[in-house]
Amino acid sequence: MDVLETSKLLDEELYSRQLYVLGLPAMQRIQGAKVLLSGLQGVGAEVAKNLVLMGVGSLTLHDPHPTCWSDLSAQFFLSEQDLGRSRAEASQELLAKLNGAVQVCIHTGDITEDLLLDFQVVVLTASELQEQLKVGTICHKHGVCFLVADTRGLVGQLFCDFGEDFTVQDPTEAEPLVAAIQHISQGSPGILTLREEADAHRFNSGDLVTFSGIEGMVELNGCAPRPLHVQRDGTLEIGDTTTFSHYLRGGVVTEVKRPKTVSHEPLDTALFQPRVVAQSPQEVHRAHCLHQAFHALHKFQQLHGRPPKPWDPVDAEMVVDLAQALESLKGTEGEPLEEQLDKALVQRVALSSAGGLSPMAAVLGAVAAQEVLKAVSKKFMPLDQWLYFDALDCLPEDEEPFPNPEDYAPVGAGAIGCELLKGFALVGLGAGGSGGVTVADMDHVERSNLSRQFLFRPQDFGRPKAEVAAEAARRLNSDLQVTPLTYQLDLTTEHIYGDNFFSSVDGVAAALDSFQARRYVAARCTHYLKPLLEAGTKGTLGSACVFIPHVTEDYRAPASAAASEDASYPVCTVRHFPSTTEHTLQWARDEFEGLFHLSAETVNCHQQALTSLAHLDESQVLTVQQVVLGVLRQRPQTWRDCVLWALGQWQLCFHYGITQLLSRFPPDKVLENGTLFWSGPKQCPRPLEFDTSQDTHLLYVLAAANLYAQMHGLPGSRDQTALRRLLKLLPLPDPQDLAPIFSSDLELASAYAEFGPEQSKQLHEALEIWTVGPPLEPLTFEKDNDFHVDFVAAAASLRAQNYGIPPADRTKTKRIVGQITPAIATTTAAVAGLVGLELYKVVGSPRPRSAFRHSYLNLAENYFSRWVPHAPAIQKFHHWKWTCWDRLEVPAGQPERTLESLLAHVQKLNGLRVRMLLHGKALLYSAGWSPEKQDQHLSRRVTDLVLEVTRQVPKPGQRVLVLELSYEGEKEDVTFPPLHYKL
């Protein structure tokens, strides 16, 4: 097989999200790969789309068959104008436009042995079994990776043969474990103690590790991978260290991932001895039955020259008979499997096998494309060897006809949102006279979107995503009624997405990138009793969930994920006692904010006579001091001034500041209880010495000087050679010039700096000098700005060196600080397909909870799970029962009712002490009011009382006031369903 000879540099901006999943070596192998794809119906189109978006080097299309009407239901590259043209030719132009770096070719002849030798991977879709066996045999013989992907109605099949000796260089998506070292003993075996005890439990006996940054026992630095053994006390045995130097301090231990070898059987063997991906014995049996069903469908096609007719019981019974007549399947050791064929399952497959459904094509096409990427990148474990996926739960019960999609409204036009729009357009959602789709997304198209969001093109850069996605969706289906909205969906836009908006939609499909946004949209769906289809991805992980009013539970963000999103660290830990990589990154990010944003805003406010510093917290005041009380006591005028300031800032943070800290807390300081102050996670720091030959030192000064220049409206420079020359001419700043900053910073009280009147006066006087001149430009951190990321990456790395903490590289820094979620097109497409399958159930007649499915997948580890959602939790109070979906509804009436009249509608609570709240403020609070005040409020109109208590009037278009009712008992604290007071 050949690999593309290419010297093209990887477009890191285009593939930025994907790089976080696959890594640079895997992406470079993908960029040089050659793939043959035969079959351009729904599944084939999905495979092709994903491979082109993800940057495979060359994709050759093969499908000489003419386009027909049935293709248009799932093949989004085809249109009515293509009827009669070969599918490959009709698809090539639009595919090529997805990614100009990918060669998209067409092969019009037969598939021959000579042709197959030119590719690393061959994929067959919608093919006959005879062709699969012929091509599979040739590929296995010559070491060409071979895949078969197909869907029949609501059942999908995927087969992989990567040969008998396929090496996976990186089996998992997880990053190698990295941990800081506390101590290493000399001996046989040497015992390694980690700084964080919890880190030891992340390693396993037999793991291979290497070392770096150790002082003293330098023989371990860069050594060949060593196996370790985890001991009960959490220490690690690392082999013989008897002859090594004495360990002094520092260093990190890093896991070395082991390659794994995979052996696959050829199709002619695997057809009768299938190894299936399944999570339980029940799933294995179901997969075997589906395997036989597919084999029987091929037999039916071969005998009759056509597939079974849809919902034809005679044809279905013939398929069942053919399945029963097949040779028994064999186990992994060749023994016959004693399994009963599930005839009812095979019959349902046959009855519904004629349909081509867009969501099924999306799911199977995504997984198949991921397997292609595994083959060419050698990243992640391939399937072993058959995968069967079915969504027969979509079928109506009692064999009722399929429902016709009507009205629905999705939210979002990000990566998943674009895939959802594509699916909605193909199934005709919102294409009826009264139907419609509303796309809500406030973001604009960026270059990194193009590797995952196939509705966008380079000419769309800078345009609102919602508008571009709406236009592209209309091109897929001209009947689609789609309305773009470019406002974010949160508390600030409830005048747009309010009662009128939600009353006009039948459901919401959410593809949001934060749990905060998900929680808000889910709460709106609960409030308005709207079905919610919710999807999310992170790298190769994906989920798709469905929440139906009164049928399923409501949405709950995963506790761990929500907590990590809102995570924060104590200021004193970040500023003085960091112990983790995350601490150093937070410190560096805070430095950026203080030095280049907050300080500029403070100077600008001082110019406008806003002289108070009361709005700044302790650490912010100290950061402002670093700007106006540092080496420069007035505004910079030249590039040299900016470099001098940046050099002083380096010295301040990584040398002088550390020496001052150690003068207050010496390395040998002992606490009253006899323990060392610098012990446990509190690592004793050491000052660094500035060295222009150190790249990280130079990068910090370069980035800081450029940002400082930009803040002051001065030109910067990217010339590192010239910067090195200049730095050699500049003297290191005098510590006395930095002393004013530390006069407050090191008056530590519980590791905090005290900022008194004298320091405040000093800072105000300095600010007076800085206010002469034009306003400064506050810089807002941007994850795609090189100097922004370079500053944070260099600052965090130097901070890590100070404290002996494993540093984050630039890529990891950008991902964490920029809050970038790793993403790839395959996972995106798969979860959108899973959502599309649930859509069939939502838009039809009411379905029981048993019909719906939550889904979770991990494409890297071949894990696929679908389960029935939980029922809504039932809450009880005395004889009353309710769930999260229930509410008490009371009309305002004409004339409007009084509070006493309103309470009459809540007679179930009569005799109880009731508190009625609106926005947390009491409208009725019987426990604390006198009878006179109670009677006075009971006679008031509800809206008048609302105005008096909350100082708010109902918003235009607002249809409901939501009141909270709670019971105040001696032993019980119950929150009842909300009371909806209809205006």
TISE-400445 format. One record per residue (C-alpha): residue in one letter; z, x, y. Coordinates in pm, whole numbers, plus 50000, padded with zeros to 5 digits. Layout:
N
aZXY ...
***
This chain:
983
m500005000050000 d499415011250359 v501745011450654 l500355007751003 e499985040751181 t501575032551513 s503015052451799 k503905021552000 l507305022652160 l509524993552072 d509784968252354 e513574967052371 e513614940752644 l511454917052441 y513384922252117 s516834927252272 r518604898552091 q516874907251765 l517844943851788 y521494934051781 v520864918151440 l518484942551275 g519024975951449 l516425000751568 p515405016851233 a514714982751075 m512764971051381 q510625002251372 r509784995751007 i508924959551088 q506624971151368 g504634991951121 a504364965650845 k501224948450713 v501564913250570 l499074889750402 l499794852550434 s497734828250230 g498064791350309 l498334777650664 q499794743150618 g503274734750748 v505254761650565 g502584787850624 a502494780350997 e506274784451016 v506174817650830 a503374830251056 k505104819151375 n508374836251284 l506724868851177 v504634871351493 l507584863351719 m509664890051547 g507004916751590 v505564924351246 g502844950651288 s499924932051137 l499534896950993 t496394887350803 l495764850050760 h493954835150463 d493134798150436 p489494788050415 h490284751250368 p489234727550647 t491844711450869 c492544675150780 w494584647450941 s497604652250715 d497954688350833 l498884676951184 s502264662951076 a503774697751026 q501194723951135 f501814728051508 f498944752751567 l496384726051477 s495134696351676 e492584668451644 q489954691951791 d490384714851488 l489514688751225 g486954704050991 r487614740251097 s489294763850853 r493044764050901 a493144802050939 e490494803151212 a492004773751397 s495474789651393 q494604825451482 e494194822651860 l497464804551928 l499334827451689 a497984858451862 k499154845452200 l502764844552077 n502994882552076 g500294905652205 a501794935152013 v500994919251673 q497534922151516 v496604887651385 c493564890051157 i491634866350928 h490424872150574 t487724847550471 g486924859250119 d488734857149788 i492064874049721 t491194904349510 e493164933349370 d491594957349622 l492614934349907 l496224931849790 l496634969749778 d496264970850157 f499534952250222 q503254957750183 v504014920650143 v501934891350019 v503024855250075 l501454824849910 t502164789850038 a500784756349918 s499134774449626 e498424764749267 l500494779648986 q497494797348832 e496844816049158 q500524824549193 l500604839948845 k497414859948904 v498434873949243 g502044879249134 t500994900348835 i498834923149051 c501504927249317 h504214935449064 k501944961048901 h501304979449227 g504714976249392 v503634950949655 c506414926749750 f505384891349655 l506644857349773 v505824821249695 a506964793749932 d506234756749907 t507614722449991 r507004689449816 g508364661350029 l512084667450065 v512294696349815 g511464732749881 q510904762849658 l510974800249735 f510354829049494 c510714866449561 d509534896249355 f510234929549527 g509604950149214 e511754967048956 d513204994149183 f513584981449541 t516094999749761 v518014980950030 q519095006150291 d521544982950473 p522744953750258 t524804934550515 e524764924650881 a528294937550940 e528614969151147 p530204999550976 l533974999251002 v535365023251264 a539065030751306 a541185054851511 i543185081351325 q546925085951378 h547495115151139 i545995133950841 s548175154150605 q547225186450430 g547325182750056 s545595170249746 p544945143049814 g545115143250194 i546705111850334 l545165095350637 t547225072050857 l545375048851092 r546605040951440 e546305003451384 e547924992951055 a545664962351031 d542584984951014 a543634997850673 h543174963350518 r539514962850627 f538704992450401 n538354990250024 s538955016649760 g535675033949685 d534275030350037 l532495061050165 v533615074350504 t532955102650742 f534855116251040 s534335126651402 g536315137451707 i539205153051511 e541095181451675 g542605207451446 m541285196451108 v537725201351232 e536385206950879 l536275169050840 n534075163551145 g530555154751031 c531425161050666 a529485146150379 p530625110650299 r533965110450118 p535315082449896 l538705068749994 h541465050849809 v543595024349981 q547275027749899 r549844999849897 d551515012250215 g548225010150407 t547505047450413 l544215061350280 e543655089350030 i540625109850140 g540455138149886 d541605174449895 t542495187450245 t544675216550127 t542455244050268 f541685226450595 s543195234650933 h546325216951051 y545605182851204 l546435181151574 r545295148151718 g542535122451767 g539445114051573 v537895083651412 v536975074551056 t533665056551008 e532415037550706 v529125049250556 k527105020350417 r525735025350068 p522155016249978 k521714992149690 t518934989249434 v517414955849334 s515354948649021 h513144917749010 e511174902348726 p507494893148769 l506624856448814 d505264851848461 t508714861248328 a510844845548602 l509034812148557 f510764806948222 q513854828148281 p514794819048640 r517594835348837 v518524810049105 v520584812649424 a523474788249385 q527174786049470 s528444766349168 p527514756848809 q526534722148935 e524144737649187 v522684760248916 h521944729848696 r520384710948987 a518254741249076 h517044744048714 c516034707248718 l514154711949045 h512504742848896 q511204721948607 a510164694448849 f507974718849046 h506474732148723 a505704696548613 l504074688648950 h501774718548902 k500954705448552 f500194670848694 q497874686048956 q496114706348689 l495614675948463 h494594650348726 g493144671349006 r495504655149258 p499214653149335 p501234622249237 k500704592249463 p503594585749702 w506194561949562 d504044554649257 p506404548048960 v503634553848704 d502764588348838 a506454596448874 e507124587548511 m504254610048403 v505814638848594 v509144632448418 d507384633248081 l505654666048169 a508984681148273 q510584671147946 a507714686547751 l508084720547920 e509454750247732 s513224752847761 l514474776748025 k516204808747920 g519304826148049 t519564861448183 e519874875147828 g516914855147702 e519014828747527 p517824792247548 l519754771847804 e521384741047660 e520894718447963 q519954682047995 l517114674848233 d518194651848517 k515354627048480 a516454606048777 l516334636948999 v512864646748876 q511684611148930 r512894610649294 v511174644049353 a507924630349214 l508114597749409 s508494615749742 s506484647349669 a503324637949860 g504824640150208 g504624670750433 l507654670750664 s508104693350965 p511864699250919 m511394709650556 a508594733350656 a510844747850926 v513694755050684 l511574770050405 g509304788450645 a512284804350817 v513904816250495 a510574829150362 a509924848550684 q513394863750661 e512604875550308 v509394891650434 l511444910250694 k513894921450425 a510974935150226 v509514955850511 s512734965850688 k514894972150379 k517654954650573 f519794928150394 m519804918350028 p516754898749910 l516944865849722 d517574869049350 q514944854549281 w514504816649317 l515814794449593 y515624756449573 f516494735549875 d516454697849871 a517234671150128 l516814641049902 d519844626750080 c517364617850357 l515794591450135 p516904555850213 e519134540449953 d517624515249711 e514174530349778 e513764513450113 p510814525650320 f511224556450538 p512564548650887 n510324553651188 p511834576251459 e512324557951787 d514394567852087 y516384599752108 a517374625252371 p518054662052301 v519894686352524 g518744722052584 a515544742652587 g516854775552456 a515714790752129 i517034762551909 g516104736652173 c512464747952165 e512374745251787 l513934710651807 l511334699552062 k508584711951834 g510004692051545 f510514661151759 a506924662651878 l505574666251524 v507534636651385 g506684615151689 l510204611751821 g510224594752160 a506464588952145 g506724551152141 g506284528852442 s509984526152522 g511094559152371 g511544592852533 v513064627352516 t515074643152797 v515284681152805 a518234695053000 d518464732353066 m519374750753388 d518104785253280 h514804802053360 v512404819253122 e513144856253067 r511184882252873 s513764883652593 n513144846552527 l509634853352395 s510764867952063 r512514835351965 q511244806452178 f507644800552085 l506994774052352 f507164801052623 r504484826352728 p504534856952957 q503034836653243 d506124814253232 f508564841453347 g510894828353614 r510044791853562 p512684766353453 k512934765053075 a513174727153071 e509904722653260 v507974748253053 a509304734352725 a508424698752826 e504844708552909 a504454727452582 a505894698552380 r503374674652536 r500574697752422 l501854694052065 n501894656052096 s500234639952396 d502094607352328 l505494623852367 q507444609752661 v509484639852777 t511484643953098 p512784678253207 l516084681653395 t517094715553538 y520764708453604 q523534722053386 l525524696253196 d529174699453297 l531854684053516 t529944692553836 t526894671853739 e528494639853613 h526834621953903 i523524630353731 y524564628253366 g526794598253420 d527114562653297 n523514553253382 f522084583953209 f524044581352885 s523574543852861 s519814550152844 v519854574552551 d520394567952182 g521724602152086 v522094638652180 a520824670252013 a522814699752147 a521824736452117 l524334753052349 d525414789352367 s529144786252432 f531964766752274 q533124755352614 a529764738352673 r529754724152320 r533194709152362 y532194692852689 v528974677252555 a530764665752240 a533444649152452 r530734630752647 c529174618652323 t532574606152203 h533164588652536 y529784571152528 l529744565952148 k526494585152099 p525454603651782 l525524641351824 l523324665951636 e524804700351698 a523294734151609 g524194770551668 t523294805451551 k524644840651564 g522384866651409 t521614855451055 l524414829451062 g523494793651143 s525034759151137 a523824723751188 c526214694351207 v526014657051264 f528644634951425 i528234597151405 p530484572651592 h532944554751361 v531364571751055 t532204608851069 e534784630951233 d534114641351593 y533174676751697 r535854703751686 a535084739651785 p536194764951520 a539624777051625 s538844813951571 a535544812351759 a536974792852048 a539914816852072 s537674847652073 e535504832552345 d538554827352568 a540244860152470 s541894880752741 y544094911752740 p547294919752932 v546494937753258 c549024965453193 t547524972252849 v543984974352981 r544944995153285 h547415020053135 f547845016152759 p544495007552594 s544335010252215 t541024993752119 t537374996552211 e537564961752361 h540324973252597 t538135001452729 l535194977752779 q537344952852966 w538694980753186 a535174993053265 r533984957953341 d536954952753574 e536124985853744 f532604973853813 e533844941053955 g536424957854177 l534384987254302 f531064970654366 h531764933654416 l535334926354520 s535594956054761 a532364946054936 e533544910154971 t536884922255110 v535204944255373 n532874915755469 c535774891455500 h537624916655719 q534574917655946 q534924879955985 a538624883456080 l539784871155740 t542364898555726 s544744885455464 l544894903655131 a547064876654979 h544214863154768 l543994896054577 d546154903354276 e547814937054216 s545024953854022 q542364941054264 v544174955954563 l544314989254384 t540584988154314 v539794980854679 q541945011054768 q539745032854550 v536795024954775 v538295027255124 l541075052855062 g539205076454831 v537245108154901 l535205090955175 r537255076055456 q534205060355619 r530935044955512 p528465067555332 q525365077455527 t523345096755267 w522705099454894 r524915130654896 d527815109855031 c527355084954746 v527355112754486 l530475127854641 w532225094054621 a531135089054259 l532405123854166 g535715115854331 q535875083154141 w535265101853813 q538055126153897 l540335097754000 c539895077353681 f539535103153406 h541485133553525 y543855129753819 g544925094453729 i545785105153374 t547745135853489 q549745114053726 l550455089053450 l551645117153223 s553875130753499 r555715097653495 f555555092853117 p555405127552956 p554045130652601 d557555137652470 k559285109252658 v561875091752438 l563105056252489 e566755045852478 n566445035152115 g565285070052016 t561605062351960 l558815080352141 f557335061952438 w553835072052326 s553855058451972 g552225031251766 p549265015551941 k550375031652271 q548315063652244 c549175093152468 p546145100052688 r544755133552796 p542855142053115 l539185151453094 e537545180653277 f534335172653461 d531325189953305 t527775184753431 s526425194753089 q528075164152933 d525605135152938 t528285108352967 h529845125853269 l526475128053440 l525545092153353 y528735078953510 v528135097153839 l524445087353842 a525155050453784 a528185048954015 a526385066954300 n523355044054274 l525495012654270 y527535025654564 a524315033154754 q522924998454683 m526144982554802 h525755001055134 g522004995555171 l521105031955103 p518315045454879 g519395058754540 s517875083054291 r517145084653918 d516505122353913 q519085136153669 t517925172353711 a518375170754087 l521755153954041 r522945182053814 r521945207654077 l523715188154351 l526905184254147 k527105221754091 l527115226254469 l529785200254538 p533455209854515 l535745188154305 p537715164454527 d541115176354645 p543885156754471 q545475152154813 d542465131154916 l543225107854628 a546995107154677 p547155075154889 i545765055654602 f548445067554365 s551305063754606 s551295027554499 d549595028754162 l552225050254003 e555275032554137 l555225015453802 a557414985753729 s556634972853382 a553434993153412 y552454974853734 a551924990654075 e553994978454367 f552104970954688 g554434969754987 p554094965355366 e553395002355429 q550535003055181 s549184970355320 k549164984855673 q547425016155550 l544764996055374 h544174973555676 e543685004255898 a541165018455655 l539354985355640 e539014985456020 i536915017155995 w534775002655717 t533984970455904 v531824989356155 g528264982956048 p526244956555864 p527814935955583 l527984952355242 e526094938554944 p528484926054672 l526934934154335 t527144908754055 f527034923253704 e523694917253532 k523304925653167 d519624934753212 n520204959053501 d520184994853368 f522585009453627 h525034980753572 v525114986253196 d525045024353229 f528095023953454 v530145001753225 a529015020452911 a529815054753058 a533125043453209 a534265027652882 s533205058152681 l535105082052909 r538145059252899 a537935059752519 q537845097952527 n540995098052745 y542895077752485 g541265088952160 i539715054852097 p536395050251909 p533815045052184 a531175017952194 d527575028952227 r525355014952501 t523904987852279 k527304974852173 t528554977152530 k525684956152660 r526214930152387 i529964926352443 v530134929352820 g526954909352872 q528274882852631 i524964884052445 t524744864452122 p522594882651863 a519694860351762 i516504860351558 a513684835351523 t514234828551152 t517794815551183 t516804795651490 a513964778251306 a516074771550997 v518894753851180 a516404733651385 g514854721951058 l518284712350925 v518944692151240 g515554675351199 l516534663850850 e519684647150984 l517584630951255 y515764610350992 k519084594650899 v520324589151253 v517284570051383 g516984546551089 s519164517950983 p522924524950958 r523754549350679 p527064555750500 r528904588350558 s527794600750216 a524194602650346 f524934628550615 r525254666050578 h526824694750766 s524994727250688 y525834764150703 l523654793750614 n523794831650608 l520274845350567 a521514881150531 e523664872950229 n521604844250084 y524334818550130 f523374782150181 s525834753350188 r525564716350274 w528414691450254 v529334656050351 p531234654350685 h534844643150687 a535694607750787 p537384603551127 a541134608451108 i543124576051124 q546084574851360 k548834548951322 f551484533251540 h553504505251383 h550844480951256 w548064495151477 k545394519351343 w542624537351532 t540374568351528 c538904591451790 w535974567551832 d538054537051925 r538884524652275 l540284493852443 e537644477252659 v538614453752940 p536154438953195 a537164439253562 g536294402353602 q535374381953908 p537464382354116 e538774415754002 r541874413953788 t545304426353884 l547244452753698 e549334424953543 s546184408253415 l544984441353275 l548194446353084 a547834411852933 h544784425452749 v546964452052593 q549394427652441 k549764448852129 l551934471252342 n554104443052484 g557774451652497 l557114489152490 r557704513252772 v554164521452880 r552744548053106 m549214542253242 l547414572653383 l544134580253560 h543254617353596 g546864624853501 k548364603353780 a550524573153705 l549254538353787 l552134521853602 y555284539653495 s557874513953391 a560604538453302 g561014552853650 w560374523553881 s562674496854020 p561884460753929 e560754454754290 k558244483654283 q557114473853936 d556434438054049 q554664450654360 h552234471754155 l551624444653898 s550264421754169 r547754447454302 r544064448354213 v543324476953976 t540764494754196 d543054492454500 l545834508254302 v543464535454179 l542484543754537 e546104545454649 v547314567054363 t544354590954314 r542734589954660 q539424585054478 v536934556654478 p534584549854185 k531394570454211 p528044553054270 g526734540853936 q530114545253767 r530624516853521 v533994525153370 l537434537353472 v539074555353182 l542814549553172 e545244567252944 l547994547952771 s550974565152619 y554234553052474 e557504567752582 g560024563652308 e563164582152225 k561714599351922 e557984592651941 d555264605352173 v552054586652096 t548704588852274 f546764556952227 p542994551952248 p541644552952605 l541424520652797 h537924515452940 y538184493353249 k534634480753304 l533754478353672 
***
